[in-house]
């Protein structure tokens, strides 16, 4: 059945943007596939039949790879969709792009290390909870390396991260006393199907990233963090009440609130976080909370980056006034040289956010 022309054109433009601004220089396979979709009436009709929130390139390509393997070119993609359309649609309606990128911990670590220890961590949009384990990984910032914990014999991934000279890099791992996650649809690190889906979300050509993901999963399986199923508005207060009173409460999230379309809902979440009394680390695109991004230094306000403002007042310890930026920056697009004071960037092969 023919779809609304404007809707089809909108999907085509979305895939063109994905090819040009996200896949280009990162994954030649996804760049080529996205351009094929943008120019294929058949593929656009397939996507237009799905709910808008299920039309994103990452979900479409991951579903194809799960069902039929990775297509080597645009023609193979079209053949795969024709042959397995029902199954691909089923996966796209069942799954979401719950990319659980543990390398994001390299960007969070400088902020966490500056807080009063020990920490009680709550991650919103935690997926399988791999980012709740910043104290169980190693890090390589170039001028500073931090080894993973010596108390385990498990293979420990070491995440590379580019940092400017002005970034206050830690020398030791943070002390985490308690950790808990919240997600609408948590993934289980003990479930082989869930973990296979996480790996499918890693783009073709990012073999080292996939290797580090597998190592992080093994680390998590040894002592899995608790991730509760729930909505970020209604679930957060209940989880915050479980945190130990003698630890610094921290609420953090990465590339999550961009999926919350309503500004009123994002504002309500901000209010909810403040009411917990936690330190709030928000690793999001500047337009998610533009009023906070405006208080960041100019070099942290670029639209293709994610700033990490640390906001709110401490519930235990000296109060903070206003919204304070940690001066950190994460780039989830193309590699670029770090510049400006207090700048941290993760290579896109380790920290793609979608």
Steps between C-alpha positions, in 0.01 A plus 500: 500500500637841410598712797481870559756658268627739766558213740700303245708805409565565869629144548723535195650823633557333836705223338693749290590695815601179675731411212657845484530600865519173694618207288743689274855436610380254765335211316520488121253211504231695684566809292438307178195322638344824622541661158340195339200528731464873431483426125279190515123542478459142616709541815334832582156343469609222738617753758197725459278210606669499841438741789717811473710406802587169332632644175851596613798373297678328790195289581427414136856393421542307826175313439614404150834380635331296771265328255708469183858598583682817397417599138817581307335759279169671424378226267557237769306713745197519271515125435514430874202724578291344221579149622458564874273804526264353760781382727691828468185693583443276802850572634458875444174501695641286781845650547634851548841658445612437858864562418683435827841652425730442801766731350281793606638436849825659379316830457313469829804403708658849540168633631445205735854518638454862611205416723502405865561126533356239529236525229147368462426489127164505325500480121182595313464309174746238623426225246712210632677718757850491348551872570428441867844338533749789456712359782548165325660614174834645394551832318756651266490879471837519324686702763338299776420130526286341769515124541194296578456350847774256600260296711359307204644251255241587235615662173446871554432731205701821485314785331700758301387859532637830365533774762625856481783623719251688719293196591542400868567132445478261795787277602298232673165335450197635688372322806148373426308374801163444331363502146161459337346560158159592360375412154167451324625167364810381685733255329630202696877442486431132574274469193693398188227637272507843664880519483502389138265791423736743674786379282285525189458871577876547459560627147684299234869583498516562876654168599706646787190662643316166480792328673495749787123462527536124539766551769274744687214250486722236660591747775131577560400134503734433792300740720203644307373845596133518586291667231134561579227524240324833517432846364757773565240728662321257728782254565787729598374618844443143619847388395664808653349407835688167487843665485717488815496826694877506554582509129487789252192446285558552126237484226639479149389422145650502151313552172169416667292816522525561127241222474266692733327718243296715738684795653253498788596139574871588490436794732300275733793257507739785587272595788485138616879473504531820703256366755723197563782731614745313274787632294370488144730414206317549172695382194264617227493715189483872586148540360357254753542758778596822317463706816778295661716489187502881491694505826775279355814646340452583128720214380264254674188625322558352153186325370684178409631440850366385833576719801521367853360763732494401865193655652293524811576519870667237713274333747797413725791742517543866403220628277566616146348809359361508149591264219871427485673361192784253547659631181494161328414427141426176320500470124297215361550596135827532309844498665628851568785642703410609849513872560417741775524456876336207670416308186453124478405322180445133436591355167178422310596136456463461876220736589238527231185599677225364282 
